[in-house]
Amino acid sequence: MSDQPSSISKAFQAFMSDAPNHARAWGGMVQALASASALDGKTAALAYLAVLAALRLESGVPFHVQPGETARRVP
């Protein structure tokens, strides 16, 4: 086990464990929307982080920082 805390919020972990079929459907929907986006990956990740911050949904920020960091490194 890693000593680092999970970037996935406890609420989302509960959703995934308590309703796995819904969690899979949610994941499929998120992937479909992402592939239909006109934004590049970095811009989409930053825009999503901006929305989370504006709505004060801090629990989702750690999870969604990673895609932005990864997109930043890719030319």
C-alpha positions as CSV (number, residue, x, y, z in Angstrom):
1,M,0.0,0.0,0.0
2,S,1.1,3.5,-0.7
3,D,1.6,6.0,2.2
4,Q,0.2,8.8,0.0
5,P,-3.5,9.7,0.4
6,S,-5.8,8.8,-2.5
7,S,-6.6,11.6,-4.9
8,I,-10.2,10.2,-5.1
9,S,-12.5,11.7,-2.6
10,K,-14.1,9.4,0.0
11,A,-17.6,10.2,-1.4
12,F,-16.6,9.1,-4.9
13,Q,-14.9,6.0,-3.5
14,A,-18.2,5.2,-1.7
15,F,-20.1,5.7,-5.0
16,M,-17.8,3.3,-6.8
17,S,-18.0,0.6,-4.1
18,D,-21.7,1.0,-3.3
19,A,-23.0,1.4,-6.9
20,P,-20.5,-0.2,-9.2
21,N,-22.8,-0.4,-12.2
22,H,-23.7,3.3,-11.9
23,A,-20.0,4.1,-11.5
24,R,-19.2,2.3,-14.7
25,A,-22.0,4.0,-16.5
26,W,-20.8,7.4,-15.2
27,G,-17.2,6.6,-16.3
28,G,-18.5,5.7,-19.8
29,M,-20.5,8.9,-20.0
30,V,-17.5,11.0,-18.9
31,Q,-15.3,9.4,-21.5
32,A,-17.9,9.9,-24.3
33,L,-18.2,13.6,-23.4
34,A,-14.5,14.1,-23.2
35,S,-14.0,12.6,-26.7
36,A,-16.8,14.9,-28.1
37,S,-15.1,18.0,-26.6
38,A,-13.6,20.6,-28.9
39,L,-11.1,21.5,-26.2
40,D,-7.6,20.0,-26.1
41,G,-6.8,17.9,-23.0
42,K,-4.9,20.6,-21.1
43,T,-7.6,23.3,-21.7
44,A,-10.4,20.9,-20.7
45,A,-8.6,19.9,-17.5
46,L,-7.9,23.5,-16.6
47,A,-11.5,24.5,-17.3
48,Y,-12.8,21.7,-15.2
49,L,-10.6,22.7,-12.3
50,A,-11.8,26.3,-12.7
51,V,-15.4,25.1,-12.4
52,L,-14.6,23.0,-9.3
53,A,-12.9,25.9,-7.7
54,A,-15.7,28.3,-8.5
55,L,-18.3,26.0,-7.0
56,R,-16.0,25.3,-4.0
57,L,-16.0,21.6,-4.7
58,E,-12.6,21.1,-3.2
59,S,-12.9,17.3,-2.8
60,G,-12.6,16.8,-6.6
61,V,-9.6,19.0,-7.1
62,P,-6.8,16.5,-6.2
63,F,-8.2,13.9,-8.6
64,H,-8.6,16.4,-11.5
65,V,-5.2,18.1,-11.0
66,Q,-3.4,15.0,-12.3
67,P,-4.8,15.1,-15.9
68,G,-3.9,18.8,-16.1
69,E,-0.3,18.0,-14.9
70,T,0.0,15.2,-17.5
71,A,-1.4,17.4,-20.3
72,R,1.0,20.2,-19.3
73,R,4.0,17.9,-20.0
74,V,2.8,16.7,-23.4
75,P,3.8,19.1,-26.2
